[in-house]
Amino acid sequence: MELQRKSRTVQPAGPLDGGYGWFIVLSTFLVFGLTFGVIKSFGVLFVEIQHYFATTATASSWITSISVATVHFGAPVGSALSAYFGHRPVVMAGGLLSSIGMVAGSYAQDLLQLYITVGFLTGFGYALTWTPTVTMLGWYFEKRRPVANALASTGECILTFILTPSFQFMVDQYSWRGAMLILGALQLNLCLCGALLRPLNRHVPAKELEEKEHELEMLSQPHIDSRSSNNQSDSKKSDPLKVKIIRYVDYTLIANARFMVYSMFGVFAALGFFAPSLFLVPYARSQGTVHQLIVTVILLGIVLLLGPLATTFTQLALFSAGYGLVFGATVAIHITVLAEVVGVERLGSALGFFMLIRSSGGLLGPPLAGIFIDKMSDYGTGFLMAGVALLVSALFLLVLQQMNKKGTGKGKDVNLENGKGHEDLKHRNFNFRKS
């Protein structure tokens, strides 16, 4: 009892919606910028690497593609490890791993070595860094969560804006190898981001576990009926193991229809998210120079479809500004929507599974755009592919919106029935007192 009291006084309880939470926003801001911001800025290095190894756009794009896919595949691992060891050590380990991968990549002698170092090692470091940090941000904020997510996600856009010309300067001064060495040192700041993640005592694990146990029982009910009494006792013995697994990886989310529909949006959105930023620099050189989320995704798709029409420096600047503005709005909203779909208690596991499912889009997006570019000899076709993919992803958001409306209607019906029941009960009690 004394130990429990001590732990309660040391750690803050429940969402703070401010205070130290703003340091969590700062940490997440930097994590967004030093992970996906770096991936978005890699287009500058992409051009140099393609020329250095005399290879195709498709082959070079696999570096970014593998990195993006590893971030997504590794997200459930990052979520599980942070639940077991704590968010702070996992994020710091991820920062160290991403730095090692980038530094090792600067010494690569062929594309395969870049696939392993920058693609896999750095990508897995990003996975260990991004998922726990964003989960912690969701825990620290409740009422101000949309604002916190919006402020944190601007890190990706702002640092992309800063890093892209910085990378070009470093490449001009030190070559792409020197630029990657400096970038590897910069990635060590992710360890500082991890150090800022102070644990939050939320006081809800018992309730969460009871709810998850109930969900497991509901999912396994058809199988239990056909088993014998001996098998039932064995399943009861294995219940603690199931609860322990769910504590770290909540796989019951796969049975959540709304979550799966939202994940399909993620797959098609990822096809269009990462290709444009990778090919924007070479394209410029080739020319010589949930309702809110639906709106932003559709606008993003339209902007990308209009991208190939930009042929002058001024037009490309306007296109980049429009793309950045709408993309920033999309990134800011989509995490908040995920928290609303599954609930903040399951946000850690939901982020992991969402990123895992979305990985197929992140893996195939850049190479698919590269194939179109190689076949058509036009970088503009990559933007057309990305725009179509994003418009398809918006269709799944429309399906989710309809599911939410139906769910809200059912909830109202239940509340009305409960209200009538309470009125009947009051009426009966009143008559009983009269008699």
Secondary structure, 3 states (H helix, E strand, C coil): CHHHHHHHHHCCECCCCCCCHHHHHHHHHHHHHHHHHHHHHCHHHHHHHHHHCCCCHHHHHHHHHHHHHHHHHHHHHHHHHHHHHCHHHHHHHHHHHHHHHHHHHCCCCCHHHHHHHHHHHHHHHHHHHHHHHHHHHHHHCCCCHHHHHHHHHHHHHHHHHHHHHHHHHHHHHHHHHHHHHHHHHHCCHHHHHHHCCCCCECCCHHHHHHHHHHHHHHHCHHHHHCCCHHHHHHHHHHHHHHHHHHHHCCHHHHHCHHHHHHHHHHHHHHHHHHHHHHHHHHHHHHHCCCHHHHHHHHHHHHHHHHHHHCCCHHHHHHHHHHHHHHHHHHHHHHHHHHHHHHCHHHHHHHHHHHHHHHHHHHHHHHHHHHHHHHHHCCCHHHHHHHHHHHHHHHHHHHHHHHHHHHHHHHHHHHHHHHHHHHHHHHHHHHHHHHC
